[in-house]
Amino acid sequence: MAMALRAASRVLLRAGSRLGRREAVDGARRFANKRVLVETEGAAGATRIAVMKFRNPPVNSLSLDFLTEFVISLEKLENDKSIRGVILTSDSLKRGNQTKVAATEKTEEKRATRDHGGRLQERPGIFSAGLDLLEMYGRNPAHYAEYWKAVQELWLRLYLSSLTLMSAINGASPAGGCLLAITCDYRIMADNPKYTIGLNESLLGIVAPFWLKDNYVNTIGHRAAERALQLGTLFPPAEALKVGVVDEVVPEDQVHSKTLSVMAKWLAIPDHSRQLTKTMMRKATADNLIKQREADIQNFASFISRDSIQKSLHMYLEKLKHKKG
Ligand SMILES: CC/C=C\C/C=C\C/C=C\CC/C=C/CC(=O)SCCNC(=O)CCNC(=O)[C@H](O)C(C)(C)COP(=O)(O)OP(=O)(O)OC[C@H]1O[C@@H](n2cnc3c(N)ncnc32)[C@H](O)[C@@H]1OP(=O)(O)O
């Protein structure tokens, strides 16, 4: 398994250097590729934590490029011995240096936030819209296979990470967005009823993969997962807390500070015992995928290529496009 992960990571690193964009380097304290910004907090030489901010406009969907860049960034953090904790969050807060694009049409309004250079900015209120539907629609089986391998890789890396991972959920978090959150050791969600979280695959006419289902069952229990998966339930914060999809709900402006303070408590536990415990709890679930990765890829590629599934995705995409039109 370690060898397989190292080999996959070499491939990703090569892809990363081809993608090649390291926009900002400030010692070890801040690095970024195009879609993931990583900031570290804490004094040099001491234990530090990192904040990984998603910035893949407009909705932080998990495109192939995003997945590649994410895994490269995570690996860098895993290799940095001074980093013990990582917070996943969206870089979707409004920045000062922005202007509203004059918008009369509804479709314009939807994407009205641009910076002064006219570049599209991440809109606030979205943690991640989940897997990129355009990677799963209208492509060929080889592309589906490549994409699914990257999705598996992301999940395995996060689920088995030796770091303490926390998600600061500052927006909507459907499907793959929920995947990011439930791989973490702890989840804190902003108390905004507009934000929802859950595995809504069934509403799209698709099915969550077995390993994500297992992750969900491990998080909220079998009965709750069985019901939520069939109904494709997206829980608002209070319900997400009640069912256990998230561990805490706090006012929106306190999500970051609260996550930092919970992280401090987790980091007070010795790493070796916490890590061994985490592995003990998670290894069997991860091994289930590891032993059949290739079969899972083939399953996905043939499932998603079906005419009926492509039709469902087409209808869902159309619905998204016209929902406010
Ligand atoms: C038996 C089984 C056998 C085998 C099975 C094997 C494997 C399993 C098979 C399949 C599993 C596949 C798993 C998939 C998991 C996923 O993650 S699927 C994605 C689920 N995501 C969603 O449903 C979210 C959809 N989006 C939204 O609900 C809203 O966009 C959101 C609340 C995030 C934001 O709303 P709003 O601010 O109003 O923005 P818009 O809706 O206007 O969206 C802006 C533009 O972004 C586009 N977009 C939205 N989401 C996605 C996405 N996930 N991927 C790509 N693009 C997305 C949207 O269309 C708008 O585009 P436009 O401006 O119109 O061009």
The ligand as a Gaussian input file, in Angstrom:
#p B3LYP/6-31G(d) Opt

LIG

0 1
 C      -24.346000      -0.004000      -8.304000
 C      -23.287000       1.017000      -8.391000
 C      -22.207000       0.592000      -9.286000
 C      -21.115000       1.291000      -9.444000
 C      -20.930000       2.577000      -8.752000
 C      -19.535000       2.984000      -8.841000
 C      -19.154000       4.154000      -8.495000
 C      -20.072000       5.274000      -8.050000
 C      -20.697000       6.031000      -9.157000
 C      -20.883000       7.323000      -9.123000
 C      -20.549000       8.151000      -7.949000
 C      -20.255000       9.549000      -8.325000
 C      -20.150000      10.374000      -7.084000
 C      -20.414000      11.672000      -7.125000
 C      -20.323000      12.507000      -5.942000
 C      -20.495000      13.979000      -6.243000
 O      -19.869000      14.794000      -5.619000
 S      -21.564000      14.414000      -7.479000
 C      -21.689000      16.189000      -7.369000
 C      -22.763000      16.537000      -6.402000
 N      -22.837000      17.950000      -6.256000
 C      -23.988000      18.619000      -6.256000
 O      -25.048000      18.059000      -6.389000
 C      -23.892000      20.114000      -6.111000
 C      -24.543000      20.806000      -7.251000
 N      -24.431000      22.239000      -7.074000
 C      -25.232000      22.932000      -6.273000
 O      -26.094000      22.430000      -5.583000
 C      -25.030000      24.412000      -6.283000
 O      -24.281000      24.734000      -7.411000
 C      -24.306000      24.953000      -5.035000
 C      -25.231000      24.837000      -3.804000
 C      -22.988000      24.257000      -4.779000
 C      -24.034000      26.462000      -5.270000
 O      -25.223000      27.112000      -5.634000
 P      -25.169000      28.545000      -6.314000
 O      -24.287000      29.437000      -5.532000
 O      -26.563000      28.982000      -6.539000
 O      -24.415000      28.291000      -7.704000
 P      -24.990000      27.649000      -9.032000
 O      -25.863000      26.492000      -8.725000
 O      -25.582000      28.728000      -9.866000
 O      -23.659000      27.076000      -9.692000
 C      -22.708000      27.953000     -10.302000
 C      -22.096000      27.246000     -11.500000
 O      -21.377000      26.095000     -11.034000
 C      -21.852000      24.913000     -11.697000
 N      -21.748000      23.791000     -10.778000
 C      -22.365000      23.658000      -9.604000
 N      -22.020000      22.502000      -9.026000
 C      -21.160000      21.884000      -9.863000
 C      -20.461000      20.651000      -9.823000
 N      -20.556000      19.802000      -8.801000
 N      -19.678000      20.343000     -10.865000
 C      -19.545000      21.172000     -11.913000
 N      -20.200000      22.377000     -12.017000
 C      -20.992000      22.711000     -10.989000
 C      -23.291000      25.253000     -12.050000
 O      -23.755000      24.428000     -13.086000
 C      -23.182000      26.706000     -12.431000
 O      -22.651000      26.747000     -13.744000
 P      -23.107000      27.908000     -14.762000
 O      -22.764000      29.198000     -14.092000
 O      -24.609000      27.754000     -14.956000
 O      -22.323000      27.620000     -15.999000

